[in-house]
């Protein structure tokens, strides 16, 4: 099945491996945005977490120092 603005690329064994999505056509799609947000979260899963209070103190210190 073909869908306008969606293209699948197969690997050497013939399985669908990649999907190319026309963002001009589907970029405002809420489900696509949610999917991409989920990928972004997964990419940062192992990174250090800073509380909002810690972040605010850091920003306040930087602003006081003029940096």
Phi and psi restraints in degrees (range 20) as a CNS / XPLOR table:
assign (resid 1 and name C) (resid 2 and name N)
       (resid 2 and name CA) (resid 2 and name C) 1.0 -107.4 20.0 2
assign (resid 2 and name N) (resid 2 and name CA)
       (resid 2 and name C) (resid 3 and name N) 1.0 140.0 20.0 2
assign (resid 2 and name C) (resid 3 and name N)
       (resid 3 and name CA) (resid 3 and name C) 1.0 -124.2 20.0 2
assign (resid 3 and name N) (resid 3 and name CA)
       (resid 3 and name C) (resid 4 and name N) 1.0 130.9 20.0 2
assign (resid 3 and name C) (resid 4 and name N)
       (resid 4 and name CA) (resid 4 and name C) 1.0 -57.7 20.0 2
assign (resid 4 and name N) (resid 4 and name CA)
       (resid 4 and name C) (resid 5 and name N) 1.0 130.4 20.0 2
assign (resid 4 and name C) (resid 5 and name N)
       (resid 5 and name CA) (resid 5 and name C) 1.0 86.1 20.0 2
assign (resid 5 and name N) (resid 5 and name CA)
       (resid 5 and name C) (resid 6 and name N) 1.0 1.1 20.0 2
assign (resid 5 and name C) (resid 6 and name N)
       (resid 6 and name CA) (resid 6 and name C) 1.0 -123.6 20.0 2
assign (resid 6 and name N) (resid 6 and name CA)
       (resid 6 and name C) (resid 7 and name N) 1.0 127.4 20.0 2
assign (resid 6 and name C) (resid 7 and name N)
       (resid 7 and name CA) (resid 7 and name C) 1.0 -131.7 20.0 2
assign (resid 7 and name N) (resid 7 and name CA)
       (resid 7 and name C) (resid 8 and name N) 1.0 131.2 20.0 2
assign (resid 7 and name C) (resid 8 and name N)
       (resid 8 and name CA) (resid 8 and name C) 1.0 -101.4 20.0 2
assign (resid 8 and name N) (resid 8 and name CA)
       (resid 8 and name C) (resid 9 and name N) 1.0 141.2 20.0 2
assign (resid 8 and name C) (resid 9 and name N)
       (resid 9 and name CA) (resid 9 and name C) 1.0 -116.3 20.0 2
assign (resid 9 and name N) (resid 9 and name CA)
       (resid 9 and name C) (resid 10 and name N) 1.0 131.4 20.0 2
assign (resid 9 and name C) (resid 10 and name N)
       (resid 10 and name CA) (resid 10 and name C) 1.0 -94.6 20.0 2
assign (resid 10 and name N) (resid 10 and name CA)
       (resid 10 and name C) (resid 11 and name N) 1.0 154.1 20.0 2
assign (resid 10 and name C) (resid 11 and name N)
       (resid 11 and name CA) (resid 11 and name C) 1.0 -85.8 20.0 2
assign (resid 11 and name N) (resid 11 and name CA)
       (resid 11 and name C) (resid 12 and name N) 1.0 -175.3 20.0 2
assign (resid 11 and name C) (resid 12 and name N)
       (resid 12 and name CA) (resid 12 and name C) 1.0 -65.1 20.0 2
assign (resid 12 and name N) (resid 12 and name CA)
       (resid 12 and name C) (resid 13 and name N) 1.0 -22.3 20.0 2
assign (resid 12 and name C) (resid 13 and name N)
       (resid 13 and name CA) (resid 13 and name C) 1.0 -89.5 20.0 2
assign (resid 13 and name N) (resid 13 and name CA)
       (resid 13 and name C) (resid 14 and name N) 1.0 -0.5 20.0 2
assign (resid 13 and name C) (resid 14 and name N)
       (resid 14 and name CA) (resid 14 and name C) 1.0 92.8 20.0 2
assign (resid 14 and name N) (resid 14 and name CA)
       (resid 14 and name C) (resid 15 and name N) 1.0 3.4 20.0 2
assign (resid 14 and name C) (resid 15 and name N)
       (resid 15 and name CA) (resid 15 and name C) 1.0 -86.3 20.0 2
assign (resid 15 and name N) (resid 15 and name CA)
       (resid 15 and name C) (resid 16 and name N) 1.0 144.7 20.0 2
assign (resid 15 and name C) (resid 16 and name N)
       (resid 16 and name CA) (resid 16 and name C) 1.0 -60.9 20.0 2
assign (resid 16 and name N) (resid 16 and name CA)
       (resid 16 and name C) (resid 17 and name N) 1.0 127.1 20.0 2
assign (resid 16 and name C) (resid 17 and name N)
       (resid 17 and name CA) (resid 17 and name C) 1.0 -118.9 20.0 2
assign (resid 17 and name N) (resid 17 and name CA)
       (resid 17 and name C) (resid 18 and name N) 1.0 -37.8 20.0 2
assign (resid 17 and name C) (resid 18 and name N)
       (resid 18 and name CA) (resid 18 and name C) 1.0 -130.6 20.0 2
assign (resid 18 and name N) (resid 18 and name CA)
       (resid 18 and name C) (resid 19 and name N) 1.0 153.3 20.0 2
assign (resid 18 and name C) (resid 19 and name N)
       (resid 19 and name CA) (resid 19 and name C) 1.0 -127.8 20.0 2
assign (resid 19 and name N) (resid 19 and name CA)
       (resid 19 and name C) (resid 20 and name N) 1.0 132.6 20.0 2
assign (resid 19 and name C) (resid 20 and name N)
       (resid 20 and name CA) (resid 20 and name C) 1.0 -108.7 20.0 2
assign (resid 20 and name N) (resid 20 and name CA)
       (resid 20 and name C) (resid 21 and name N) 1.0 125.3 20.0 2
assign (resid 20 and name C) (resid 21 and name N)
       (resid 21 and name CA) (resid 21 and name C) 1.0 -117.9 20.0 2
assign (resid 21 and name N) (resid 21 and name CA)
       (resid 21 and name C) (resid 22 and name N) 1.0 126.8 20.0 2
assign (resid 21 and name C) (resid 22 and name N)
       (resid 22 and name CA) (resid 22 and name C) 1.0 -71.3 20.0 2
assign (resid 22 and name N) (resid 22 and name CA)
       (resid 22 and name C) (resid 23 and name N) 1.0 104.8 20.0 2
assign (resid 22 and name C) (resid 23 and name N)
       (resid 23 and name CA) (resid 23 and name C) 1.0 -71.8 20.0 2
assign (resid 23 and name N) (resid 23 and name CA)
       (resid 23 and name C) (resid 24 and name N) 1.0 -23.4 20.0 2
assign (resid 23 and name C) (resid 24 and name N)
       (resid 24 and name CA) (resid 24 and name C) 1.0 -63.9 20.0 2
assign (resid 24 and name N) (resid 24 and name CA)
       (resid 24 and name C) (resid 25 and name N) 1.0 -33.2 20.0 2
assign (resid 24 and name C) (resid 25 and name N)
       (resid 25 and name CA) (resid 25 and name C) 1.0 -88.8 20.0 2
assign (resid 25 and name N) (resid 25 and name CA)
       (resid 25 and name C) (resid 26 and name N) 1.0 -40.8 20.0 2
assign (resid 25 and name C) (resid 26 and name N)
       (resid 26 and name CA) (resid 26 and name C) 1.0 -117.5 20.0 2
assign (resid 26 and name N) (resid 26 and name CA)
       (resid 26 and name C) (resid 27 and name N) 1.0 5.5 20.0 2
assign (resid 26 and name C) (resid 27 and name N)
       (resid 27 and name CA) (resid 27 and name C) 1.0 -62.3 20.0 2
assign (resid 27 and name N) (resid 27 and name CA)
       (resid 27 and name C) (resid 28 and name N) 1.0 -22.6 20.0 2
assign (resid 27 and name C) (resid 28 and name N)
       (resid 28 and name CA) (resid 28 and name C) 1.0 -96.4 20.0 2
assign (resid 28 and name N) (resid 28 and name CA)
       (resid 28 and name C) (resid 29 and name N) 1.0 12.2 20.0 2
assign (resid 28 and name C) (resid 29 and name N)
       (resid 29 and name CA) (resid 29 and name C) 1.0 -79.0 20.0 2
assign (resid 29 and name N) (resid 29 and name CA)
       (resid 29 and name C) (resid 30 and name N) 1.0 123.6 20.0 2
assign (resid 29 and name C) (resid 30 and name N)
       (resid 30 and name CA) (resid 30 and name C) 1.0 -62.3 20.0 2
assign (resid 30 and name N) (resid 30 and name CA)
       (resid 30 and name C) (resid 31 and name N) 1.0 -39.4 20.0 2
assign (resid 30 and name C) (resid 31 and name N)
       (resid 31 and name CA) (resid 31 and name C) 1.0 -64.6 20.0 2
assign (resid 31 and name N) (resid 31 and name CA)
       (resid 31 and name C) (resid 32 and name N) 1.0 -40.6 20.0 2
assign (resid 31 and name C) (resid 32 and name N)
       (resid 32 and name CA) (resid 32 and name C) 1.0 -65.2 20.0 2
assign (resid 32 and name N) (resid 32 and name CA)
       (resid 32 and name C) (resid 33 and name N) 1.0 -42.7 20.0 2
assign (resid 32 and name C) (resid 33 and name N)
       (resid 33 and name CA) (resid 33 and name C) 1.0 -61.1 20.0 2
assign (resid 33 and name N) (resid 33 and name CA)
       (resid 33 and name C) (resid 34 and name N) 1.0 -41.5 20.0 2
assign (resid 33 and name C) (resid 34 and name N)
       (resid 34 and name CA) (resid 34 and name C) 1.0 -64.2 20.0 2
assign (resid 34 and name N) (resid 34 and name CA)
       (resid 34 and name C) (resid 35 and name N) 1.0 -41.6 20.0 2
assign (resid 34 and name C) (resid 35 and name N)
       (resid 35 and name CA) (resid 35 and name C) 1.0 -61.4 20.0 2
assign (resid 35 and name N) (resid 35 and name CA)
       (resid 35 and name C) (resid 36 and name N) 1.0 -47.5 20.0 2
assign (resid 35 and name C) (resid 36 and name N)
       (resid 36 and name CA) (resid 36 and name C) 1.0 -66.0 20.0 2
assign (resid 36 and name N) (resid 36 and name CA)
       (resid 36 and name C) (resid 37 and name N) 1.0 -36.5 20.0 2
assign (resid 36 and name C) (resid 37 and name N)
       (resid 37 and name CA) (resid 37 and name C) 1.0 -61.7 20.0 2
assign (resid 37 and name N) (resid 37 and name CA)
       (resid 37 and name C) (resid 38 and name N) 1.0 -41.3 20.0 2
assign (resid 37 and name C) (resid 38 and name N)
       (resid 38 and name CA) (resid 38 and name C) 1.0 -62.0 20.0 2
assign (resid 38 and name N) (resid 38 and name CA)
       (resid 38 and name C) (resid 39 and name N) 1.0 -40.0 20.0 2
assign (resid 38 and name C) (resid 39 and name N)
       (resid 39 and name CA) (resid 39 and name C) 1.0 -63.4 20.0 2
assign (resid 39 and name N) (resid 39 and name CA)
       (resid 39 and name C) (resid 40 and name N) 1.0 -40.4 20.0 2
assign (resid 39 and name C) (resid 40 and name N)
       (resid 40 and name CA) (resid 40 and name C) 1.0 -61.7 20.0 2
assign (resid 40 and name N) (resid 40 and name CA)
       (resid 40 and name C) (resid 41 and name N) 1.0 -43.1 20.0 2
assign (resid 40 and name C) (resid 41 and name N)
       (resid 41 and name CA) (resid 41 and name C) 1.0 -61.6 20.0 2
assign (resid 41 and name N) (resid 41 and name CA)
       (resid 41 and name C) (resid 42 and name N) 1.0 -44.4 20.0 2
assign (resid 41 and name C) (resid 42 and name N)
       (resid 42 and name CA) (resid 42 and name C) 1.0 -60.8 20.0 2
assign (resid 42 and name N) (resid 42 and name CA)
       (resid 42 and name C) (resid 43 and name N) 1.0 -36.6 20.0 2
assign (resid 42 and name C) (resid 43 and name N)
       (resid 43 and name CA) (resid 43 and name C) 1.0 -66.9 20.0 2
assign (resid 43 and name N) (resid 43 and name CA)
       (resid 43 and name C) (resid 44 and name N) 1.0 -26.0 20.0 2
assign (resid 43 and name C) (resid 44 and name N)
       (resid 44 and name CA) (resid 44 and name C) 1.0 -105.7 20.0 2
assign (resid 44 and name N) (resid 44 and name CA)
       (resid 44 and name C) (resid 45 and name N) 1.0 8.8 20.0 2
assign (resid 44 and name C) (resid 45 and name N)
       (resid 45 and name CA) (resid 45 and name C) 1.0 -58.9 20.0 2
assign (resid 45 and name N) (resid 45 and name CA)
       (resid 45 and name C) (resid 46 and name N) 1.0 -36.4 20.0 2
assign (resid 45 and name C) (resid 46 and name N)
       (resid 46 and name CA) (resid 46 and name C) 1.0 -90.2 20.0 2
assign (resid 46 and name N) (resid 46 and name CA)
       (resid 46 and name C) (resid 47 and name N) 1.0 -2.7 20.0 2
assign (resid 46 and name C) (resid 47 and name N)
       (resid 47 and name CA) (resid 47 and name C) 1.0 -80.8 20.0 2
assign (resid 47 and name N) (resid 47 and name CA)
       (resid 47 and name C) (resid 48 and name N) 1.0 158.3 20.0 2
assign (resid 47 and name C) (resid 48 and name N)
       (resid 48 and name CA) (resid 48 and name C) 1.0 -63.0 20.0 2
assign (resid 48 and name N) (resid 48 and name CA)
       (resid 48 and name C) (resid 49 and name N) 1.0 139.7 20.0 2
assign (resid 48 and name C) (resid 49 and name N)
       (resid 49 and name CA) (resid 49 and name C) 1.0 -103.0 20.0 2
assign (resid 49 and name N) (resid 49 and name CA)
       (resid 49 and name C) (resid 50 and name N) 1.0 134.5 20.0 2
assign (resid 49 and name C) (resid 50 and name N)
       (resid 50 and name CA) (resid 50 and name C) 1.0 -117.9 20.0 2
assign (resid 50 and name N) (resid 50 and name CA)
       (resid 50 and name C) (resid 51 and name N) 1.0 133.0 20.0 2
assign (resid 50 and name C) (resid 51 and name N)
       (resid 51 and name CA) (resid 51 and name C) 1.0 -68.5 20.0 2
assign (resid 51 and name N) (resid 51 and name CA)
       (resid 51 and name C) (resid 52 and name N) 1.0 159.7 20.0 2
assign (resid 51 and name C) (resid 52 and name N)
       (resid 52 and name CA) (resid 52 and name C) 1.0 -62.3 20.0 2
assign (resid 52 and name N) (resid 52 and name CA)
       (resid 52 and name C) (resid 53 and name N) 1.0 -39.0 20.0 2
assign (resid 52 and name C) (resid 53 and name N)
       (resid 53 and name CA) (resid 53 and name C) 1.0 -61.7 20.0 2
assign (resid 53 and name N) (resid 53 and name CA)
       (resid 53 and name C) (resid 54 and name N) 1.0 -43.8 20.0 2
assign (resid 53 and name C) (resid 54 and name N)
       (resid 54 and name CA) (resid 54 and name C) 1.0 -61.4 20.0 2
assign (resid 54 and name N) (resid 54 and name CA)
       (resid 54 and name C) (resid 55 and name N) 1.0 -44.5 20.0 2
assign (resid 54 and name C) (resid 55 and name N)
       (resid 55 and name CA) (resid 55 and name C) 1.0 -61.3 20.0 2
assign (resid 55 and name N) (resid 55 and name CA)
       (resid 55 and name C) (resid 56 and name N) 1.0 -45.0 20.0 2
assign (resid 55 and name C) (resid 56 and name N)
       (resid 56 and name CA) (resid 56 and name C) 1.0 -63.0 20.0 2
assign (resid 56 and name N) (resid 56 and name CA)
       (resid 56 and name C) (resid 57 and name N) 1.0 -40.0 20.0 2
assign (resid 56 and name C) (resid 57 and name N)
       (resid 57 and name CA) (resid 57 and name C) 1.0 -63.2 20.0 2
assign (resid 57 and name N) (resid 57 and name CA)
       (resid 57 and name C) (resid 58 and name N) 1.0 -41.9 20.0 2
assign (resid 57 and name C) (resid 58 and name N)
       (resid 58 and name CA) (resid 58 and name C) 1.0 -60.1 20.0 2
assign (resid 58 and name N) (resid 58 and name CA)
       (resid 58 and name C) (resid 59 and name N) 1.0 -48.0 20.0 2
assign (resid 58 and name C) (resid 59 and name N)
       (resid 59 and name CA) (resid 59 and name C) 1.0 -63.7 20.0 2
assign (resid 59 and name N) (resid 59 and name CA)
       (resid 59 and name C) (resid 60 and name N) 1.0 -43.9 20.0 2
assign (resid 59 and name C) (resid 60 and name N)
       (resid 60 and name CA) (resid 60 and name C) 1.0 -59.6 20.0 2
assign (resid 60 and name N) (resid 60 and name CA)
       (resid 60 and name C) (resid 61 and name N) 1.0 -43.6 20.0 2
assign (resid 60 and name C) (resid 61 and name N)
       (resid 61 and name CA) (resid 61 and name C) 1.0 -61.4 20.0 2
assign (resid 61 and name N) (resid 61 and name CA)
       (resid 61 and name C) (resid 62 and name N) 1.0 -43.1 20.0 2
assign (resid 61 and name C) (resid 62 and name N)
       (resid 62 and name CA) (resid 62 and name C) 1.0 -63.7 20.0 2
assign (resid 62 and name N) (resid 62 and name CA)
       (resid 62 and name C) (resid 63 and name N) 1.0 -41.2 20.0 2
assign (resid 62 and name C) (resid 63 and name N)
       (resid 63 and name CA) (resid 63 and name C) 1.0 -68.2 20.0 2
assign (resid 63 and name N) (resid 63 and name CA)
       (resid 63 and name C) (resid 64 and name N) 1.0 -37.0 20.0 2
assign (resid 63 and name C) (resid 64 and name N)
       (resid 64 and name CA) (resid 64 and name C) 1.0 -65.7 20.0 2
assign (resid 64 and name N) (resid 64 and name CA)
       (resid 64 and name C) (resid 65 and name N) 1.0 -34.7 20.0 2
assign (resid 64 and name C) (resid 65 and name N)
       (resid 65 and name CA) (resid 65 and name C) 1.0 -82.3 20.0 2
assign (resid 65 and name N) (resid 65 and name CA)
       (resid 65 and name C) (resid 66 and name N) 1.0 -10.9 20.0 2
assign (resid 65 and name C) (resid 66 and name N)
       (resid 66 and name CA) (resid 66 and name C) 1.0 77.0 20.0 2
assign (resid 66 and name N) (resid 66 and name CA)
       (resid 66 and name C) (resid 67 and name N) 1.0 24.0 20.0 2
